[in-house]
Amino acid sequence: MLKPSKAGSGKSTDTSGMDEFGYAQTLDRSIGKFASFAAGVSYISILTGVFQLFYFGFAMAGPAYAWSWPLVFAGQLMVALCFAELAGRYPVAGSVYNWAKRLSSGTFAWLAGWLLLISSIMALGAVALALQLTLPQIWSGFQLVGDGTGPYDFAVNGVLLASIMIGVSTLINAFGVKLMTKINSIGVFVELVAAVLLILALAWHVVRGPEVFFDTAGFGEGHDLGFFGVFLIGAMASGYVMYGFDTASSLGEETKDPKRTAPRAILRAITASFVLGGLILLGGLLAAPDLADPKLGAADGGLHYIVLSVLGGPFGKAFLVCIVVAVIVCTLAVHAAAIRMMFAMARDNNLPYSRQLSKVHPGRKTPTVAAIVIGIIAVIPLIVNVAQPAIFTILSSISIVLIYLSYLLVTVPMLRKRLVRKWPLPDDDTEPGFSLGKWGLPVNILAVLWGGAMTLNLIWPRPEIYNSVPPFEWYLQWGGVLFVGAVVITGVLMYRLKLRHQTGVLAEHAAAVAAHPSSGPAQTVTAAAP
């Protein structure tokens, strides 16, 4: 039976410090249950992801692409359940990295953290770019570059708006977790209320029945795999949205009663996002005035265009303002998760300039240097791609491939340990906050199969994803494979040749007492990696 483990056996499910994991408590433990849930919801951010990529899914596979939403949810729920079990034991900053440390070798653990760090930095830019899809539709004055009709107006203006947003996010995250979570919680509340109201408004304006979801409408004709081929491409629009639920656990060191709060927040975040996002997709497609309108499959149209067409005037623009709020809090959450990953790896002396990157401001109790560094680095891919009109799908695709790979570096070793009966761990003096029980093995197997299949689908060098506009060059089409390969190879070489020889908890972050047996031996900065 899937259930949270119950307290009452005399075993503690919460500690005021981090000594059982070998770390000192240096971050501010102030996040409550709703703020933890809000962190996961804002990272997934249905109003950001669904609106940002609806046009892409519709352009590829038409209304029937919506079937990818429950498919992706089912697969990602298996991953989330595995993560909830891990969060119930290890609610530590840089969740995926720290989980992999306890499930596999030093190299694979470091690679899991490296991939998720790089992907989070790229995702930060990709999310901030979503402002370009919304702000100019609210007011033309937000089109700061040209009038939007030039070949590069859209991309250049998007990069400018995204860079401003990342700058604001850097300031907020550097100031402290209390300010970030307060803004985030308010924003998520607005997002949830807006999502419900939008669902009701679209339902009121429905003009067709659900039969459109069973009609391929000619999509897939001429494709080698028919509709299935274009559906696999369109499914990426859903795959790009439903991830980042591990953020609730990555903020575990700053969460009250994290071993119980984090697992619930992970599962509630992905479930709420599935329900609300699915109903928005359903309502939008059933309420669209004309499914043959080419604007539905255009980057400057899509679901935004449907909302404005159906609700019109001030009501439509009011919902677009709510989408902007969602983009803002999503940017904050992605930035916060990237900061915790960089901090977690740096305090283990597992990054260049670790001592500086792991520095925690004594007053604000937040990794200020990491916040600033990530903000600066996140702008670089935007500038490099400033003249690329397909910047949205390219950045999204590469960042999501890296995320799925990092998730596999947790679920695969977790499955291996289950098969040799080394997971779940034997009882010790702490009670895990969540347990899959007898369902653990089948859930874990499905999580691995899903993660592998989705990774292949995402990295497949299709021109529709990686080279959809001129110039058509082979290296652009294979750009995803080449970039991901370069990131993996660079990361492995960095770790094997240098970083593994210096791995060990920095003195200023080490616990005053020995680590808990379940977390492995605590290391000093001079200890060698295993």
N, C-alpha and C positions, 0 to 999 in steps of 0.2 A: 504493500500500500504506500502510495506517495504521500508523505506527510512531513511537516516540520517535527523535529524531535522535541519532546517536552522536557521542560525543566522539572525539578522536583526530586531528582535522585541524589541530590547533594552535590552534583557536579556543576561547576560554573559554566555558563555560556557567554560570559562577558568578562573582560578584564579591563581595568582602568588604564593599563599600560600595554606595552608591546613586548615585555620581557620574554614571554613564551615563544616568540618568534625570533628572539635574538636581537631585538632592536629597542632603543629607548623611545619613549613617547615624546616626539618633538613637534608634532602637528597638533592643531587645535581640534579637540574632540567636542564638536558642538552641533553636528548634523542630526536632526530628528528623523522620524519615520517618513513623514511626507516629503521632506527635503531629499531623502535618500531615493524614494520612489521617483521624485521629480527629476533627479539627475539621470536616471535611466530613461525616463520618458522624453526628456529634452534632447538626449543624445540621439535616440531613434527619431524623434520629432516628425510625426506623421504629416503635419501641415507644411513642414519644410520638404521632406523627401517625396511625399505623394504629389505635391504641387510641382516640385522641381523637375520630376522625371516622368510625369504622366504623359507628356507629349511624346517622349521617346518610346514608351511601351505601346502607346496607341499607334504611332507611326509605323512601328514594326509589325504588330499583330492585330490591330483593331480592337474592338470592344472585348473580344474573347481573351485578350491579354490579362484581364482581371482575374482569371483563374490562377494566375501565378501567385496572387496574394495569399490565398489559403495554403498553397503548396509551399511557399517559402516559410510561412509561419510554422507549418508542421515540422519542417526540417530544422528551423532555428530554435523551436521549442525544445527539441531533443538536446541541442547544444546548451540552451539556457538551463535545462534541468541538471545537466552535468556540472555546469558552472555554479548553480545554486548549492549543490552538494559540497563543492570546494569552498564556496564563500562561507558556508556554515562552519568550516574549520579554519580557513585562512582569509579573513577579511582584511587584507593587507594592501597598501598602495602598490600600484603596478600589478594588479591581480593576475593577469595571464602570465606574466614573467615569474612571479613568486609561486604560482601554482605549478608551472613547468619545472621550477627548481626542485620541487618535492616529488615530481613524477618521473623525471628523466635526467639525463646527463647535463653537465654544465654547459656544453656547447649548444644543445638543443634548447635549453632554458634561456640562454642568452639570446639565441636567434629568435625565439618567440617574442621576447621583449623588444628586440631590435626591429623586427618586422612591424609590430604593433605601434611602436614609436614613430617609425617612418610613415606608416599609413595614417596615423592620427594627425600628423603634421600636414600631410597632403589633404586629408579629409577636412581639416580646418579651413584650408583655402577653398575647397570645393563647396563646402556648406555656405561660407560667406559669399560666394559667387551667386547664390540663390537670390540675393537682394536685387540683382539685375533683372530677374524675371518678374519682380513684383513692384519695386519702387517706381520705375518709369510708367507703369500702368496706373499707379495711384495719382502721380503728378508728372507731367512731361519734363518739369524742371530737374528731375533726378537724372535725366539723360544729359550728363555733363559734357560728354564728348560727342560732337556732331548732333545729328537729329535722329540717329538710330537707323538710317537707311544706308549708310556707308558700309563697305565690306568689313571694316574692323570696328565700327562704332560700338556694336553690341559687346564684343569681347573686351575692348579697351575700357569702356565704361564699367563693365562688370569687374574688371581687375581693380579699378580705382575705388569703387564702392566697397569691394571685398577688403582691400588694404586698409581703408578707414575703419571698417568693422573689426578687423583683426587688431588694429591699434587700440580701439576702445576695449576690446576683450582682454588685451594684455594688461591694461591699466586696472581693470576690475579684478582680474585673477591675481595680479601682483599685490593688490591691496589686502586681500585676505579672503578665506573661505566663507566667513559669515556674510560678507557683502555679496559674494558670488551666489551663494545658495539662497539668500533672500531674494535677489533679483530673479534667480532661476525659478524659485518656487512661485513667485507672483506670475512670471511669464508662463509657466506650465499651467497654472490655474486658468489664466486667460485663454491659453491654447485649448485646454479641455472644454471649457465653456463654449468657445467659438466653434469647436469641432461638433459638439452636440447641436448647437443652433444651426450650423451649416447643414448638417444631416437632415434636420427637420425642414429647413427651407428648401433644400433640393427635393426632398420627398414630396413636398407640397406642389412642386412644379414638374413632376414626372409626366412625360409625354409618350412613353413607350413601355412595353412589357419586358420581362427578363429574357425573352426569346433571343434578343440580340447577343447574349452571351454564348449561345449555342450555334451561332452563325459565323463562319470564318470570313464572310463578306469579301471573298476573293483574295484575301491576304494569303501569301504563300505560293501563289501561282507562279510557276517558273523557277521556284527555289528547289534545289536538289532534294531537300527533305520535306518539301511541301509546307503545310501550315506548322507542323512540328518544328521545322527549322526556324521559322520566324518567331514562333512562340518562345523558343529557347533564348532568342535574342531579346524579345520583349520582356521576358521574365526577369531580366537584369534590373528593370525599373523597380521591381519589388525587392530583389536581392540587395539593391543599393540602399534600401531604407531600413530593413529590419536587422540591425546589428548595433553594437555599442551598449547592450543591456548589462555588460559586465562593469560598466561605470559605477554602478551602485556599490559594488564590492571594492573597486579601486579607491573609492572614498571611505573605505571601511575604517581606516585609522582615525578618521575625523567624524565617525558616526557613533552615536550612543547605542549600546547593546548590539554591536555589529553582527555577531554570529546568528542572531535571530532576524535582525532588521534587513541585512543585505540579501539573503536568499529570497525573502518575500518580495523585496523591492525589485529584484531581477525578474521574477516570474510575473509580478503584477504589471511591470512596465511593458514587457513584450505582449502580454495578453490585452491590456488596454489599448495598446497601439494597433494590434491586429483588428480588434473589434471596431474602433473608431475609424481607422484608416480604410478598412474594408467597406464600411458603410458610406464613407465619402466617395470612394471609387464607384460603388454601386449607384449612389444617388446622382453623381455627376454624369455617368453614362446614360442613365435613364432619363435625365432631365435636359440633356444637351439638345438644343433646338434642331440641329442638323448634324448627324454623324458623318456625313459626307463632306462637311466643311474642312478644307485643308488646314485651317488655323488650328484645329484640334491636334494635329501632328507637327506643329511648328513650335520652335523654342520660345517664340514671343507670343504664343497663344496657349494651347493646352488647357489645363483645368482652370487656370486664372481666367482665360477667355470664356469658358463655360459659366463660371460664377458671375462675371460681369454681364454676360448676355442674358442669363436667367434672372438674376436678382436686380441688375441694373443700378444705375445712379449711386446714391449714397450708401445703400445697403451693400451692394457689391464691393464698393471700395472700403467699407468698414471691415468686411471680412478679409480683404487684402491687407489691411493694417494689422489684423490679428496674425496673418501669415508672416508679416515682417517681425512681429514680436516673437513668433516661433523660431524664425531664422536667428534672431539675436540670442535667444536662450540656448538654442542648439549650438551656436558658435561658442558660447561660454562653456557649455558642457564638454564639447570636444576638446577645447583648449585645456580645461581642467583635467580631463583624463590624460591628455598628453603630458601635462606637467607632472602628474603622479607617476607616470611610467618613467619619465626622465629622472625624477627624484629617486625612485625605487632602485633603478639601475645604478645611479651615481653613488648612492650611499653604500652600495656593495663594491664601490671602486671599479665598476664595470663599464665606464665611459671615459673618454678623454676629458680632462679637466673636471674629474668627478667631485673634488672637494668644493669647487666653486658652484657646480650645478646642483649639488645637494645642500647648499647653504640655506638655512631656514631663518627668516627674519625674526629676531628675538621678540619683537612686539606683536607682529601680525601672525606669527607662527605659520607662515606659508613659504614655499620655495620660490622666492621672488626672482632670483636669477634665472631659474628654469622657465618661469613664465615669460620673461623678456626674450630669452634666447629662442624659445619656440615661436613666439610672435614674429620675430625677425625672419627666422628660417621659413615660416609658412608663406611669406610673401614671395619668396624666390621662385617657386614653381609657377606662380601667377605671372610674374614678370617675364619669365622664359617663354611662356605660352601666350603672351599678350596679343600676338597677331594670329592666333589660331581660333577660328570661329567655332570649332568643335571642342573648345576647352572644357566644357561641362562634362561631357561624356568621357573624355580622355582621362581627366583627373579623377573622376569618380571611379572609373573602371580599375585603374591601377591601384588606387588606395584600397578598394574593396577586395581585390585579389590578395593583397598583403594581409588584410584583416582575416580573411578566411584561412590563409596559410597559418597565421599565428594561432588561430583557434584550433586548427588541426594538431599543432604542436602541443596542445593540452589534451584534447580528446583521444588522440592515438596512444600516447603513453599511459593515459588513464585506463584505456581499454586493455592494454598489455598487462597492467598491474591487476586488473580484475581477473583476467584469464589465468594468472598465476596465483590468484587468491592473496594478493598483497594490498588490495583495496576492496572495501573500506579498511582503514587502519583499525587495529584492535583498540578496544576501549582503553582510555587512559584517564587522567583525572579531570578531563573536560568533556562536556557533552556537546557533540556537533549540533549546530543549529538547524540542520536540514538533512534528511536522509532519503534516498531513493529505495532503500530496502531491496526486495527481490527484483524490482523493476530496473535496477541499476545496469545490469548487463545488456538487456535488449535495447534500452534507451541509449546507452553508450555506443553500441554497434550502429544503430541508426544515425547517431550524431556523426560518427566517422564516415559512414557511407554518404551521407548528405553533404558533409563538408568537402569530401573529395570530388563528388560529382559537380558541385557548384563551383569549386575552384577551377576545374577543367572548363566549365562553361564560360566562366568569366575571363579566363586568360586566352581562350580560343582566338587566334588572330583574324577576326572578321573585319573586313573593311567597313562594315556598318558601324563598328565601335571605334576602331583605332585610326581609320583613314577615310572618313565619310565625305570629306570635301577635298578639292584639289589643294596642293599637288598630290597625285597618287603615286606613292613610292613604297617599295617593299619594306624599307626600314621603318616607315611610319606604321604600316599595317602590323608589323611584328614588334612594334614599340613596347607593347605591354609585356611580352615575353622577354625582350631584351632588357627592359628596365628592371623587372622583377628578378631576372637572373643576375643582373649586376648588383642589386641590393643584397641578395642572398650571398653571392660570392664575396662581395666586399665585407659583409658582416662576419662571415665565417673566418676570413683571413685576419680581420681585425682582432677577433677573439682568440683564435688559435695562435697567432704569432706574437701577440702582445698582452691583451687584456686578461687572459686566463692566468698569467703569471703574477698578476697584481690583485686578483679578486680577493675580497675580504671586507667585512663591514668596517667602515671608517670609524675611528675611535670615538668621534663626537656623536655617532649614531648607535653605537653598540650598547646593549643592555648592561646594566650594572651586575646582573647575575647571569648564570649560564642559561642558554636557550632551553626551552621545553623539549623533551625528548622527541616529540612528534615533528618538530620543525628542523631537526638536524642540528649538528653542533654549531655554535656561534663561532664566527671567525673574526680575527682582528685584521687590520689592514695589511699585516705582513703575511697572512696565511695564504698558501697557494690554493688555487681552485682544484677540485677533484678531477 
